[in-house]
Amino acid sequence: MEYVQERIATLHDLGGGRHAPDRSGDLEGMLADTVVVVPMIDRECQSPAAERVLGELETLDPAAVFVPVRAPAERIGTFREWLESFSLPIQLLWCNSPAVETLLAESGLSGAFGKGLDVWLALGPAADRGEFVVVHDADARSYEADHVRRLLAPLSLGYEFSKGYYARVEEGRLYGRLFRLFYEPLIAAVAAEHDDPIVDYLEAFRYALAGEFAASASLARRLRAPRAWGLEVGTLGDAFDHAGFSGTAQVDLGRHVHDHRAVAGETGLEGMSREVAAELLRILEERGVDPEYETLPERYRDAGERLIDGYRADAAFNGLAYDVTGERDQLTRYAESIDEPGPDRRLPPWTDAPIEPDAVLEAARPWLEGAIGSTVGD
């Protein structure tokens, strides 16, 4: 356990997991004005992790729970029936419905799709529904409802943006591989050459690729979401611009147990690393930092080797298995992702969007005859 502060406020769990809402203001009152966004894909319907997430959320009383879903038409009915089984004010958004695809095309927003687009579709309506927005994934088998309170706690203290962090130790080994072996050494390589506020900001997050964050509705409307897996790091650039060091906090969510991805391939961590790299390097370039691409892959690998030495020692100290060869192989794979970012295909902030949140709500549910829970159709 430690209590070291970063350039951004860091809220530690110093009570052994016991969270007292009255330490951080009236969080229960805030919940009534909070919309929780939980993006899902087809395979998460009825999964044990998603069942746990929604079951835990039943113990809260949020203004709404928005579930942006990307699934084939033949599966949406199953999703609807499953969501109806939870006692929650759920709003299901079918993100790849024909009507949504038409709406995006007519608004000049057609293009690549993925998690970022799905979350963006929910952010506008969510910011209209409540004063606070909490976003988190549905794949944490260790999820607790208290994570929502913890993410909201910094906002109750006046911060605009709150990011979760946690340990990824599972099956007797270290996980969180894309953060440990790609993001962290890449930003460390840049930081070694650049003393710049945006670099300090990006370096301050203990788990920059965590999918859990909370924001004021005002900030949520200003996020330019990357369309796919760059969402987590992409939001940090806008948070820097609109919240800055003084308006940003990170909060300890304990230890998470997540589903794991393979390393190789476009759907694995290797493919994700390309999108993370593009958004991270775009953030730096936009704010005047030259990543010096000619030498950056080599500097990244050097930083990664230094970190691997530390991970190996930490694993040994804690009696964990550690595959040095496998970790070094990931460094080599991820180094191939380091290149100048391509065209900027981020979605616009909702403050400048060519569509209205109500239009998304309408397009995302034309197939529904009635309501899911107590809110759809209201």
Secondary structure by P-SEA (a helix, b strand, c coil): cccccccccccccccccccccccccaaaaaaaabbbbbbbcccccccaaaaaaaaaaccccccbbbbbccccccaaaaaaaaaaacccbbbbbccccaaaaaaaaaacccccccaaaaaaaaaaaaaaaccbbbbbbccccccccaaaaaaaccccccccbbbbbbbbccccccccccccccaaaaaaaaaaccccaaaaaaaaccccccccccccaaaaaacccccccaaaaaaaaaaaaccccccbbbbbccbbbbbbbbccccccaaaaaaaaaaaaaaaaaaaccccccccaaaaaaaaaaaaaaaaaaaaaaacccccaaaaaaaaaaaaaacccccccccccccccccccaaaaaaaacccccccccccccc
